Amino acid sequence: MKRRVAISILGTTLDMGKREDRWSRWRPNVALCQQSGLFIDRLELIHDDHAQSLCTRIVDDIEIVSPATEVRPTVLNFRDPWDFSEVYTKLRDFARGYAFDPDSEDYIVNITTGTHVAQICWFLLTEARIIPARLLQLSPPRERSKFDNFAGTHTVIDLDLSRYDEIAKRFAAEQTEAASFLKSGISTRNAAFNRMIDEIERVVVRSTAPVLLTGPTGAGKSQLARRIFELKKSQHKISGPFVEVNCATLRGDQAMSALFGHVKGAFTGAATERAGLLKSADKGVLFLDEIGELGLDEQAMCLRAIEEKRFLPVGADKEASADFQLLAGTNRDLGEDVRKGKFREDLYARLNLWTFQLPALRDRKEDIEPNLDFELRRYLDREGQNVTFNKEARERYLAFATGPDAAWTANFRDLSASVTRMATLAPQGRITAEAVDDEIRRLRMLWRVAGDGWVSILEEALGEEAASRLDRFDAVQLADVLRVCRQHASASSAGRALFAQSRMEKQSSNDADRLVKYLGRFGLKFQDVPPSV
């Protein structure tokens, strides 16, 4: 059985009583130890030096009504009991210095006495679990007579929301709503992506720490960053603007000026003062997209601005300040850049507290259909025209879009552009199967020109129909073999490059023969491989 421990502030008004008639008054800290069904094993009674005599009397009176209750007075002096900063700090220091033992003791905090400021502080400390306790509110008896003990009643408030079904349901609904907001209302089906969005929602609502969004170009980092800003804004976590910076566009001396600002006359052409993008993001969100493109000097300045909220504009002798929340995006492997000396290790460590990898569209094939509908809604909002697929066209497009031939090299940018083209060309707002076929040919050509990697080289060697019948496992491997073949004049030379490791473990080898047999599985000969352009 756990011991019950109460923490309470002495009420210099409510607990008063010097005469014998004090027993006919309701005194909260005495009544606390008289509650039916709530025996107090120990009372931590907080008071200041000026209330020492009152504290002594309350301790003596509790000894009368509840002899088994141990009372431990603690002195906390407040210069101004209505100063929130002072009261919170001192109560927090008391809590941090207290040897809580939740395994063997059950704690309650009495919020009946003390100033309203103290009551608010008790709530904050308990809600944050700095004090592992429930709250207790005492009430005087409604009817009194000389035979009453004036204990009154009590209410225990447990701040664990999981214990309250209706609140827990509402809280869960708000989380779901926030996660949907981050996904732009798209009912995504990829389980891993949905879990990541749920975690992002919890982080950005509860934390002001930097968040790093990684992933390939077009995976949606910029859009997600803006949605994070809008979510934080809607929940009154920030009051400033959203400032987006493409770090890849910052070069040379202008990079420092653009980011940190400059004073008039700092350099040739600096005719006026410039605040800089960091200053513009004060009280808001700063999104540094492609942060891996920043130079090392700019990285050092950014680190200090993130940690200290201060930086030195170009040419200034006085620091500027800006309190922003940082989001960063990159399609690079910053860990590898750190190892190569291209990115500062200390900045990477600061950014890497919360890192989220946005998957490529080809890794979220089940999300193509809901995003297709989303892009059609966006087209309606943008152009004022409602465009739909006929059944055959929709099935044909989705079969291609989710199949092995769809490279989606630019990810969601490819999908958005594709839908825009079909919607623009759709007769009477209806996308037909013929329009889908035209778009599929257009996408194949775009990906081939973009150097997708394996689709184009296979089609050149095997033909479009034969290439489309290959499993992705075979297609990727064969494409890489063909690339090597195109770089060599003979099968022997290409074989030595392809089997460089395994040939070292053999006494003799015929690499050309191994290569010829491999190509033969697909009906190819070395001399038929199209040459490298």
Buried (B, 14 or more C-beta within 10 A) or exposed (E): EEBBBBBBBBBBEBBBBEEEEBBEBBBBBBBBBBBEEBEBBBBBBBBBEEBEEBBEBBBEBBBEBBEEBBBEBBEBEBEEBEBBEBBBEBBBEBBEEBEBEEEEBBBBBBBBBBBEBBBBBBBBBBEEEBBEBBBBBBEBBEEEEEEEEBBBEBEEEEBEEEEEEEEEEEEEEEBEEBBBBBBBEBEBBBEEBBEBBBEBBEBBBEEEBBBBBBBBEBBBBBBBBBBBBBBBBEEEBBEBBBBBBBBEEBEEEBBBBBBBBBBEEBEEEBEEBBBBBBBBBBEBBBBBBBBBBBBEEBBBBBBBBBEEBEBBBBBBEEEBEBEBBBBBBBBBEBEEBBEEEBBBEEBBEBBEEBBBEBBBBBBBBEBBBBBBBBBBEBBBEEEEEEBBBBEEBBEBBBEBBBEBBBBBBBBBBBBBBBBBBBBEEBEEEEBBBEBBBBBBEBBBEBBBEEEBBBBBBBBBBBEEEEBBEBEEEEBBBBBBBBBBBBEBEEBBBBBBEBBEEEBEEEEEBBBBEBBBEBBEEBEBEBEEBEEEE
